Amino acid sequence: MNDENRTYRDKPEAPQPLPLAVVDNHTHLDISRDGAPTPDVRRTIDEAVAVGVDRMVQVGCDLDGARFTERVIDEHPELLGAVALHPNEVPKLAEAGELDAAYVEIERIAQHSRVRAVGETGLDYFRTGPDGIAGQQSGFRWHIALAKKLGKALQIHDRDAHDDVMRILAEDGAPDVTVLHCFSGDVEMARECVERGYYVSVAGVVTFKNARDLRDALAQVPLENLLVETDAPYLTPSPHRGATNAPALVPLTVRALAEVKNVDVSTLCAALSENSERVYGPW
């Protein structure tokens, strides 16, 4: 089926299982698309495990998502959590006079032993206009400080804001473990991330025909700096672009990344699994 004719409700067939288990280090099991029902968490996990994605990081990026994350990570041993206020949430909460209270709740949930990252936080200049930039940057700095205070990893959302993301991380001092979620930078940025010791997380975009620049950038990243993710329900890898994404589709991204890195799939899987446990700890 052509991408243009596919609906978000179409369910892709399960890909060929991976030879070694890996981690989907960024998924949103609390989010649905285009009127579809919210994913059945147990079924979604089981379908992922069946193809070699046996661990996942559930990311809650607003208050409802953070509360959902707090609950499901206790119910499902395959899940760890990450919580934060998405950069697009921060200006809205500030305008409503609710930001300080939201920060208090995020900090409380972030202290949960199975919440292993603060994120996704960062900057998004695609949807927030100039009036929201200062608020986003302030929110980003708050989350950086929280990750360092709690000794947890930082997961970064960066959309159309590469220079400011890298600048603020340098100015404030990045946490010991910093992940560029859904990396979208160029070769120069990839090299700088590696020099700074950041992890680069690869989503389904790497499979898109028009993503040659991204593949060129990822070619510069050593295996020990790589992670893989879905960002489900978004960014579904080819050949299912346009369908609803799910952790079970990670093998498509892994196999595309193995081609970019010119390594066999087993070698890449072993590196991705080891990196994930180094970032988030044991499940």
N, C-alpha and C positions, 0 to 999 in steps of 0.2 A: 504494500500500500504506500502511495506517495505521502510524504510528510504533510503536504497541503490538505490532503483528504482525511488525515487521521484525526480522531478526536481524543481529548484527554482521557476519556473513559475507556478507550481500548486498552486491553491488558496484553502486553507483549508476552510472547512465549519465553519460558525460562531458558537462559543461555546454557552453554556447555559448562559443567562445573569446573572450578579451578582445581589444579593439582594439590595446592596447599591453601589452608584457610587464611583469609585476610580480614581486615577491619574496614567497615564503612565509617570513616571518622567524622562524618557530618551528615545527619539526616534529620528530617522533621516529621516525626510520626504523628504529630498533632495537627498537621495542615492537610487540607484537601484542596482540590482545584475544580473550578467551573461547575460547582454544584454536586460534584461527586461526594459520596460519603467519606467521612474520616476513615483512614486505614484501620483495619482490624490489626491491632498490635501483635497479637500472638501469631496470627496467620502470616503477617508480613515477616516476622522474625523467622518462622519455620521455613518459609519459601527462600529466604536468604541463606539460611544454614544449609539447605539442600544443595546449593550451588557453590558452597565454600566461603560464604561470608558469615562467619560464626560469631562475630562481635560487632557492635555498632555503638556510635556515640549519638545519643538523642540530644538535639539542640533546641532549647526553648529560648526564643529571642523577644518575647514580650511577657507580661506578667502571667497571662493565662498559659502560655507555653512553658514558662518556668515552673508553674505549679503542676502542670501535666508531667513535666520531666521528673520532678521530685517524686511523684507517685509511681511512674512506670519503672524507674530504675530500681525501686525496691521490689517490684513485682516480677521483673524479668532479669535473670542473671546475665543474659547476653548484652544488656544495655548498661552503659555508663552515661553520664550526663554532662552537658555544658549549658550554662544559663547566663543571660545578659539582657540588656535592652538594645535592640537593633538600632543603628544610627538614625533610621527614619522614625523610630519611636520617641527618641529623646526630645526633639523639638516639640512634638505634639504634647507630650506629658508636661513639659516645661510651660507651654502656653496655657494648659489647663490647671496649672498650679499643683500638679500631682507628682512631679519628678522626685522630690526628696523622699516622699513616702515609697515610691517605686524603688529607689536605690536601697532603702532599708530592707525591703523584702528580697530583692535580688541578692544582697549580701547575706541575708539569713539562709536562703536556699543554697547559695554557693558554698556554704560551709558543710553541706552534706558530704559524707565520706565517699559517696559514689558519684558526686559531681566533681569531675576532674579538670574542668576547664571553665574559664570565664569567656563567654562568647555566644553568639557572634557579635562583636563590637567592631567599631572602626568608623569609616567614613563612606557616605554614599551621596555623591553630588549629582547623580542621575535624576533622582526624584525630589530631592530637597533643594530649594532655590537658595539664592545668596543669603537671604535672611536667616536661614537655618544652619549655616556653616559654623558659626561661632558656637552654637549650642551643640552641634555634633562633635566638634573638636573638644569641647569641655567634657562631654560624655565619654568620649574615647579616652581622655586622660584619666577620668574617674575609674574606668574599667581596668586600665593598665595598672593603676595603683592598687586596685582590689586584687588583681591576679598576683601581684608581688606580695601583698600583705598576707594572702592565704597560701602562697606557695603553689599556685596552680598554673596550668598552661593558659595561654591566651589564644583564642581563635579570632582572626581578623577578617572582617568584611571590607572589601576595598572595591568600590565601583567608581570609576572616573575620578579617582583621588590618589593616584599612586604617589605623587611627590609629597603630598601632605601626610599620608600614612607613614611613609618612611622617615620624614622629618620629625614627626611627633614621637615616633618610636625612639629615634636617636636622642631627641631632647629630653624625654622623660626617662629613658632607659627601659628597654624592653625586658619583660620577665625572662627568666632563664630558659623557658620553653615557649616559643612563639610560632604560631601556625598561620600562614597565609591561606585562608580558606578560599577555594575556587580560584586559584591563582590565575590572573589575567594579564600579568605584566609582560614586558618585552625581554630580550636577551640581557640587556644591561641590568634591569631590575632583578632578573633571576640570579645573575652573578652576584649582585649586592646582597641579596637574601642569603645566599650560600656563605658569603664572606662574614655576614653577621651571625651565622649559625641558626637561621630560621628554617622552619620546615615549610615545604611547598606542597599544598594539597591539590590534587588533580581531580577534576570533575569530568563529566561526560563531554564537555566542550572539546576535549582533545580528540574526540572521534569525528568532529564535524569537518566537512570538506573545506570550509573556509577558515579553518583554524591553523593554517600553516605557520603563522608567526608564533602562536602559542607553542606549537610543537618544536619550533626552533629554539624557543626559550627553555623549554623543558629538557632539551638535549644537553643544556649546560648544567643541569642539576644532578649531583651525584645521587646514587641510589639511597645513601644514608640520610638524605634530606627530603625524601619523597613520602607522601601519604596519598591515599586515594579516598574518594568520597562520591556520594550521589548528589547531595543537596536536594534529595527527594522532598517533595514531588516534582521538583524542577530539573532542568538541564539533562533531560533523558538522552542517553547516548544513542548514536546511530547504530543500527538502522531503524530505531524506534523514536527518533526525534519527533516530538509533538504528542507522544503518549505520556501518561503519568509515570513518573520515575518511582523507583523503589529500590531498596538495598539489594534485591536479587539481581539487579542489572549491573552491579559492580564488575562482574567478570568481563563485560564488553569494554569497559574503560581500562581495566588491567591489561587486557590483551593488546589494546591500541597503544598503551604506554610502553609495553614491552617492545613493540616495534620501534617506537621513538628512541628508546634507550638501547636498542639492539642487544637485548638479553633474552634468555629463554624465560618463559612464563613462571616456571618454578623458582628461579633465582629472584625474580621480581617479587613474587608472592612472599618469599621468605624475608626479603628486606622490608616490605611493607608491614608485615606482621611484627617484626622486631622493632621497627621504628614506632609503630603505634603503641606498643607496650612501653617503649622508652618515654613516649610523650605522656601517656595517660595512666601508666601503671597497669598492674594485672587486673583482669576482670573479676 
